[in-house]
Amino acid sequence: MSEFHDDYPQYEFMAHHSEEDGKKKRRKLWNVFWIMLAVTIVELIIGFQASSLGLLNDDRTSGVALKIIFIGLTVFKAYFIVMSFMHLGDEKKAMKWTILAPYTVFILYLIWLCVQEANYSKVNKHPMDMVIVNQKIQLNEDAKKGHGHDAPAGHDAKDASHESHEEKAKPVEEHH
């Protein structure tokens, strides 16, 4: 009987592994876990400190360096997932390329597509509505001041004098 007092066979007998092989495999998985945890913590630190590290643009959007760092760390984590948890690291070279080549081509295509769309929107950019532009400017100014109690609440006293939504709403006339 196993340590759980059931009739289910132990791992070593089911997988045809010795206890030493099981320890090696578990050690490998724990190593991958710790590496991925470390990379995730680095991603979180960079994400929370991006402003103080100078990785944000003037309008508080992510800069190119920040995007490259996150894409690189994501690819690094994907490598460990595929090679360890999906057991591709134990395969022969030809099998690895048979599986990885189509995905690589597809990802490169997606990158090309994103770059093309980004360039299209830069070239064919339509002027934004001034309300949206003013809101973005106000949000950026508020973010630079901080989000404490000293920051404006978003609606000034002059906004309170406007008509309520109910007063503005008028019945829609039907035209037949």
N, C-alpha and C positions, 0 to 999 in steps of 0.2 A: 504494500500500500504506500501511497505517496504521503508527503507531509500534510496534505489536506484531508487525509483519511477518506479517500474515495478510490474507486477502481480505475481511475484514469491513469495511463502510464506516465512516467516521468519524462521530462523533456529529453534527457540524454538517450532514452531508449526509443522514443518516437522519431527523433531526428537522426538517429544513428550516429550521435556524436558522443565523444567522451566528455567528461567534466572539464578537462583541460581545453578542448575545442570550444566548449560553451563559454568558458571564462574569456577566451581570446575574442570571441564574437561579441560578447557583452561589453568587454573593454573597448573594442573598436566603436561600438554604437555609443557608448558613453563619451568617448573622445569626440565623436562627431557632434553629439549633443552639446558639449561644453564649448566647442568651437563655434557652433551656430548661436549659442546663447551669448557668447562674447561679441560676435558680429552684430547681433540684434541690440545689445546694450550700447555698442558704439553707434549704431544707427540712431537710437533714441537720444543719446547725448548730443550727437551732431544736430538732430532735428530740433531739440529744445534750445540749443545754444547757437543756432544758425545766425541769428541776428548779431550776437556778440562776436561771433567768429568772422563776420563780414561776408557771409555767403548769400545774403539777400540783396536784391536790387533796391533802388531808391523808393520804389512803390511797394516794398515789402513782399515782392514775389520772389520765387526761388531763382537764383542765378545759374549760369551754365555749370559752374564748378560744383554746386550743390547737387544738380541733376546727375552729373557724371559720377560723383561720389556714391550716390544712392543706387544708380544703375550698376556700378561696379560691385558694390556690396551685395546687391540682389543676385547678380550673376554668380558671385562667389558662393552664396548660400545655395543657389540652385545646383551648382556643381556638386556640393557635398550631398544634397538630397538625392540627386540622380546616381551618383557614384556609390553611395553607401546604402541608403534605404531602398533604392530600386535595384541594387546589386549589379549595376552596370560596370563598376570598377573591377569586378571579378571576371568579366567577359574578355574574349579575344579582341584584338584591335579591329579586325574587320567587322565584327558584330557591333562594336561600339560605334563605328562610323556609319554602319547601316541604320542604326537607330538615331544617332545624333545629326547626321547630315540633313535630312529633311526638315528637322526642327530648326537647324541653324539657318537654312535657306528661308524658311518661313519667317523667322524672327528678323532676319536682314530685310526681307520684303516689308514687314511691318514698320521697321525703322525708316526705310525709304519712303513709305507712304506717309508717315507722320511728318517727315521733313518736307515732303511736297505740300502737304496740307498747311503746314506752318508758313511756308513761303507764299502760298496762295493767299492766305489771310493777310500777310504783310503787304503784298502788292495790291490786292483788291479790297483794302480796308475801307469800310464805309464810316462816315462820321458817326460818332456815338451820340446818343441823346444827351443833351446838356444836364438833365436831371441825374442821369447815371454818372456822368463825369463829376458833377458837384458832390454827389454822395461819396464817390471814391476818394476825392480830395479830402472831404471831411473825415472819413474813416482813417485815412493815412495820418492826418493831423492829430486825431484822437489817439491813434496807436503810438505816435511819437511822444505824446504827453504822458501816456500811461493810462491804465484802466482803473485807477483808484477812484476815490470819492471826489477828487478835485477835477476829474475829467467831466466834460459836459455830458448830460444824460441823453443827448441825441435830439431832443425837442427843446427849443428855446421858449421863452415866455411869449414871444411874438406868435409862435405856432399855436398857442392855446387860444388866441383870439379868432382863429379860423372857425368856419362853420363846422358843426359836427357832421358826421357822415349821413345821419338821418335827415338833416336840413338840406344837404346837397342833393340827396336822392329825390328824383322827381319821377312820377309815374311815366312809363313809356307809352306814348300814344300809338295806337294801332292804325296802320294805313292799309286800307283794302283797295 
